[in-house]
Amino acid sequence: MIRPLCLILILASSCAFAQDVPPVKPTEQAAAPVVQKAASKQVEVSAKRLRIATLQIFLDQEAFGPGVIDGKIGTFTERAIETYIDSKGLKSESELYQLSQSSVSQPLQKVIVPDAAQKYVDTDFQYGDDRVYQASRKDMPYRSVGEFMAERYHTTVEYLMHLNGRSKINNAFSGKELVVPNINPFRIEAMSIGRGFGKDPILSARWAVVDTGDRQIRIYEPLSIHPPETKGGFFGLFKKKRQETLEYGSPDVKVDLTAADEAGATLVAAFPITPGKPQFIRRGTWKMKNSVQFPTWRFDDALLKTGKYSKDGLVIPSGPNSPVGVHWMGLTRKGVGIHGTDNPSKIGRGRSSGCVRMANWDAARMPSILRPGAVVIIK
């Protein structure tokens, strides 16, 4: 059982048809407004929003999370743009747009709602903060097929309605055809309750910075390691440490990283986050202790208010609408972790009581980027 300290208040007409397949890359991009038939009315998708959605899809594919894919420039898309340009040495934002259009020439696709929706959707589920009700359930599911498909394709229910029409999303079901962003889907059905991920020679040697000011987590390749080495005798104490680069991924090297080391590091990925409330942020250098899919969550009101466990805690079951989402990464700082969320559209717009929230689709891909043993700096 995970026991965190935090309490989360928390296509074009020529588009491809797919059964949950990876994004395709056709040779032509629609330049004019696109019209989609949805239900009994016409849905118009502007060229401007398609262009922005294309950029967002590209950044998401490159592991520079832009937040939700919705064809709008928001704070997290702007931050992802800046981070990508700086890390890749691009000359301008215009160059990035050109790169995205050549890589993702078709931003939208048609897919079939998979049968998995039947397992993970319960329209009777009462979303909210009633922890007693939640503890009585066997899971914390999606509330609608629209919510299931929105998270699956890294977007919002509102954007799916924009692409398909409100009626079509409100009445979606397994086997229904929908237009969605052309992104690799987040396959919740591929996850398992309690599945853990251990150390990895490469992924555990990486390190991360949780920037509570920029509301972003950045993951880096290992830096050169500089172990202390001095000459013998009294005068040797004053000799500077010799710089020595150890092999990439050295498993047992202890290194005292600081946030300032970011300037000399190679950035691997960056994702938007919601940090804890200022009074609960546990700044410092920690390590990732564990990495677990579909965690349960112990709600303890006394712990949240006083920092001490009580006997009145409630166990909240796992699921996409769990307050800790679908994936938990605990740190060596007791009670603090990085995890998913039950409301991805509010990432960065709210505060948790101590932990670090990510969108479920971003949290779920972390085991392929960062593993237990990795250094995590909260600044």
C-alpha positions in Angstrom: 0.0 0.0 0.0 1.3 3.4 -0.9 1.0 6.0 2.0 1.7 9.4 0.5 1.6 12.6 2.6 -0.4 14.5 0.0 -4.1 15.0 -0.4 -4.9 15.9 -4.0 -7.7 18.4 -4.5 -7.5 17.2 -7.1 -9.4 15.3 -38.8 -9.2 16.1 -41.6 -11.7 14.5 -44.1 -8.7 12.5 -45.4 -7.6 11.4 -42.0 -6.4 7.8 -41.4 -8.6 5.1 -40.0 -7.1 3.0 -37.2 -7.9 0.6 -34.5 -5.7 2.1 -31.9 -2.7 2.1 -34.1 0.4 4.3 -33.7 0.4 7.7 -35.4 0.7 7.6 -39.2 2.7 10.1 -41.2 1.1 10.8 -44.6 2.7 13.1 -47.1 0.2 15.9 -47.2 -1.2 18.3 -44.6 -4.6 20.0 -44.9 -4.1 23.8 -45.2 -7.7 24.9 -45.2 -10.3 24.6 -42.5 -11.4 20.9 -42.1 -15.0 19.8 -42.0 -16.0 16.7 -40.1 -19.5 15.2 -40.0 -20.5 14.5 -36.5 -24.0 13.4 -35.4 -26.4 15.7 -37.3 -24.2 18.7 -37.7 -21.0 19.9 -39.3 -17.9 20.3 -37.2 -15.3 22.7 -38.5 -11.7 22.4 -37.3 -9.6 25.5 -38.1 -6.3 25.3 -39.8 -4.8 27.3 -36.9 -5.8 24.8 -34.3 -4.6 21.9 -36.4 -1.2 23.6 -36.7 -1.0 24.0 -33.0 -2.2 20.5 -32.4 0.5 19.2 -34.8 3.1 21.0 -32.7 1.7 19.6 -29.5 1.7 16.0 -30.9 5.3 16.4 -32.0 6.4 17.6 -28.6 4.5 14.9 -26.8 6.1 12.2 -29.1 9.5 13.7 -28.3 8.8 13.4 -24.5 8.5 17.2 -24.0 5.0 17.2 -22.6 2.9 20.2 -23.8 0.0 19.4 -21.4 -3.2 18.4 -23.1 -3.4 18.2 -26.9 -6.1 20.7 -27.7 -4.9 23.0 -30.5 -4.4 25.9 -28.1 -1.2 27.6 -26.9 -1.2 27.5 -23.1 1.4 27.9 -20.4 2.6 24.3 -20.7 2.8 24.3 -24.5 4.8 27.5 -24.3 7.1 26.0 -21.7 7.6 22.8 -23.8 8.4 24.9 -26.8 11.1 26.8 -24.9 12.6 23.7 -23.3 12.7 21.8 -26.6 14.3 24.7 -28.5 16.9 25.3 -25.8 17.8 21.6 -25.5 18.0 20.9 -29.2 19.8 24.1 -30.2 17.1 25.3 -32.6 17.3 28.8 -33.9 13.6 29.8 -33.6 10.1 28.8 -32.8 9.4 28.9 -36.6 12.0 26.2 -37.1 10.3 24.0 -34.5 6.9 24.5 -36.2 8.5 23.4 -39.5 10.1 20.4 -37.8 6.7 19.4 -36.3 4.9 19.7 -39.6 7.4 17.5 -41.4 7.3 14.9 -38.7 3.5 14.9 -38.1 1.9 15.8 -41.4 -1.5 14.5 -40.3 -2.5 15.6 -36.8 -5.9 13.8 -36.6 -7.0 10.2 -37.1 -10.1 8.1 -37.0 -10.2 5.2 -34.4 -12.6 2.7 -33.0 -13.5 2.9 -29.3 -11.9 -0.3 -28.0 -13.6 -3.0 -26.0 -11.4 -2.0 -23.0 -13.7 0.9 -22.4 -16.3 -1.5 -21.0 -13.8 -2.6 -18.3 -12.6 0.9 -17.2 -15.8 3.0 -17.5 -18.6 3.1 -15.0 -21.2 5.8 -15.6 -22.6 5.4 -12.1 -19.2 6.3 -10.5 -19.6 9.4 -8.3 -16.6 11.6 -8.7 -15.7 13.9 -5.8 -14.0 14.0 -2.4 -16.3 11.5 -0.6 -13.5 9.2 0.7 -15.9 6.9 2.6 -17.8 6.2 -0.7 -14.5 5.7 -2.6 -13.2 3.3 0.0 -16.3 1.2 -0.4 -15.7 0.7 -4.1 -13.5 -1.9 -5.8 -12.0 0.6 -8.2 -11.9 4.3 -9.3 -12.9 4.1 -13.0 -13.6 6.6 -15.7 -17.0 8.3 -15.7 -17.7 8.1 -19.4 -16.3 6.8 -22.7 -15.5 10.4 -23.6 -13.3 10.7 -20.5 -11.7 7.3 -21.3 -10.9 8.3 -24.9 -9.8 11.8 -24.0 -7.1 10.5 -21.6 -6.2 7.7 -24.0 -5.3 10.3 -26.7 -3.8 12.9 -24.3 -6.5 15.4 -24.7 -9.8 16.7 -23.2 -13.4 15.7 -23.5 -14.0 19.3 -24.7 -11.5 18.9 -27.6 -13.1 15.6 -28.6 -16.4 17.4 -28.7 -14.8 20.1 -30.9 -13.6 17.4 -33.3 -16.7 15.1 -33.3 -19.6 17.1 -31.9 -21.1 17.0 -28.4 -23.8 14.4 -29.1 -21.3 11.9 -30.6 -19.0 12.1 -27.6 -21.8 12.0 -25.0 -23.2 8.9 -26.7 -19.9 7.1 -27.5 -19.6 3.4 -26.9 -17.3 0.5 -27.8 -17.1 0.0 -31.5 -18.0 3.7 -32.2 -15.7 5.6 -34.7 -14.2 8.9 -33.4 -11.8 11.5 -34.5 -8.8 11.9 -32.1 -5.3 13.4 -32.0 -2.9 11.3 -34.0 -0.8 10.2 -31.0 0.3 6.9 -29.6 -2.5 6.0 -27.3 -2.1 5.6 -23.5 -3.2 1.9 -23.2 -4.5 1.6 -19.7 -5.4 -2.0 -20.3 -1.7 -2.9 -20.6 -1.1 -1.9 -17.0 -1.5 -4.2 -14.0 -2.5 -3.6 -10.4 0.6 -3.4 -8.2 3.1 -4.1 -10.9 6.5 -2.7 -9.8 9.6 -1.6 -11.7 13.1 -2.2 -10.4 16.4 -0.6 -11.0 17.9 -0.3 -14.5 21.6 0.2 -15.3 20.8 3.2 -17.6 17.4 4.5 -16.4 18.4 4.5 -12.7 21.6 6.4 -13.5 19.6 9.3 -14.9 18.4 12.1 -12.6 15.5 14.5 -12.5 14.7 18.0 -11.3 11.3 18.8 -10.1 11.0 22.6 -10.7 8.2 23.8 -8.5 8.5 27.3 -9.9 8.3 26.4 -13.6 6.0 23.5 -12.7 8.0 21.1 -14.8 9.9 17.8 -14.2 13.0 17.5 -16.3 15.0 14.3 -16.7 18.7 14.2 -17.6 21.3 11.7 -18.7 24.1 11.2 -16.1 26.7 13.9 -15.7 30.4 13.2 -15.5 31.2 12.0 -12.0 34.0 13.7 -10.1 35.1 11.6 -7.1 37.5 13.3 -4.7 41.2 12.4 -5.1 44.1 14.0 -3.2 47.8 13.5 -2.8 49.0 12.1 0.5 50.3 14.3 3.2 49.3 17.7 4.6 49.6 19.7 1.3 47.4 17.1 -0.5 44.4 18.3 1.5 44.5 21.6 -0.5 44.7 20.0 -3.9 41.5 20.4 -6.1 39.5 17.3 -6.9 40.6 15.7 -10.1 37.9 15.5 -12.7 37.4 11.9 -13.7 34.5 10.8 -16.0 33.2 7.3 -15.1 31.5 5.0 -17.5 27.9 5.9 -18.4 25.4 4.3 -16.1 27.9 3.3 -13.3 25.5 1.7 -10.8 27.1 2.3 -7.4 28.5 5.8 -7.8 27.4 8.3 -5.2 27.1 11.8 -6.6 25.9 15.0 -5.0 24.0 16.7 -7.8 22.5 20.1 -7.5 19.9 22.0 -9.5 22.7 24.1 -10.9 24.1 21.1 -12.7 21.3 21.3 -15.2 23.3 23.7 -17.4 25.8 21.0 -18.2 23.5 18.0 -18.6 21.7 16.4 -21.5 18.0 16.7 -21.3 16.0 13.5 -22.0 12.5 14.5 -21.3 10.3 17.2 -19.6 6.7 17.1 -18.4 4.3 19.5 -16.8 3.5 19.0 -13.1 1.5 20.3 -10.2 3.7 20.7 -7.1 2.5 20.6 -3.5 1.4 23.6 -1.6 4.3 25.9 -0.7 4.2 24.9 3.0 4.4 21.2 2.1 7.0 21.2 -0.6 9.9 19.0 0.5 12.8 20.6 -1.3 16.1 18.8 -1.4 17.9 15.9 -3.1 16.3 12.5 -2.8 16.2 9.2 -4.7 13.4 7.4 -6.4 12.5 4.5 -4.0 9.8 2.6 -6.0 7.7 2.7 -9.1 4.3 1.0 -9.0 1.3 0.8 -11.4 -2.3 1.1 -10.1 -1.4 2.0 -6.5 -3.9 2.0 -3.7 -3.9 5.2 -1.6 -4.4 5.6 2.1 -6.4 8.6 3.0 -5.6 9.8 6.5 -7.0 13.2 7.4 -4.9 13.4 10.6 -1.7 12.7 8.6 -2.5 15.5 6.2 -3.1 18.0 9.0 -0.6 17.0 11.6 2.0 14.8 9.8 1.2 11.9 12.1 -0.6 8.7 11.2 -3.9 7.9 12.9 -6.0 4.7 13.1 -8.8 6.2 11.0 -7.2 5.9 7.6 -9.2 4.7 4.6 -7.8 2.7 1.7 -8.9 4.2 -1.6 -8.7 1.6 -4.4 -6.7 2.0 -7.6 -8.0 3.3 -11.0 -7.7 6.2 -13.4 -9.8 8.4 -11.1 -7.8 7.7 -8.0 -6.3 10.9 -6.5 -2.8 9.4 -7.2 -3.7 8.3 -10.7 -2.4 5.2 -12.4 1.2 5.3 -11.4 3.2 6.1 -8.2 6.9 6.8 -7.8 7.9 7.1 -4.2 10.9 9.1 -3.0 13.3 8.4 -0.1 11.7 11.4 1.6 8.9 9.6 3.5 5.4 10.2 2.3 6.4 12.1 -0.8 6.1 10.9 -4.4 5.5 11.7 -8.0 2.2 10.3 -9.4 -0.7 10.5 -11.8 -3.9 12.5 -11.3 -7.7 12.2 -11.5 -7.9 15.5 -13.4 -5.2 16.0 -16.1 -6.8 19.2 -17.4 -5.9 20.9 -14.0 -2.2 19.9 -14.0 -0.4 23.1 -13.1 -3.6 25.0 -12.1 -4.0 23.6 -8.6 -1.9 22.5 -5.6 -1.6 19.2 -3.9 -0.7 18.9 -0.2 2.8 17.6 -0.7 3.3 15.3 -3.7 4.0 16.0 -7.4 1.2 15.3 -9.9 1.5 14.4 -13.6 -1.1 13.6 -16.2 -1.7 9.8 -16.2 -0.4 9.4 -19.7 2.9 11.1 -18.7 3.2 9.2 -15.4 2.5 5.9 -17.1 5.5 6.3 -19.4 8.0 7.2 -16.7 9.3 3.6 -16.1 10.7 3.7 -19.7 12.5 7.0 -18.8 13.4 6.9 -15.1 13.7 4.1 -12.6 14.2 3.5 -8.8 17.7 4.6 -7.7 17.6 7.8 -9.8 18.4 11.1 -8.1 15.4 13.4 -7.8 16.0 17.1 -6.9 13.0 19.1 -5.7 13.7 22.8 -6.0 
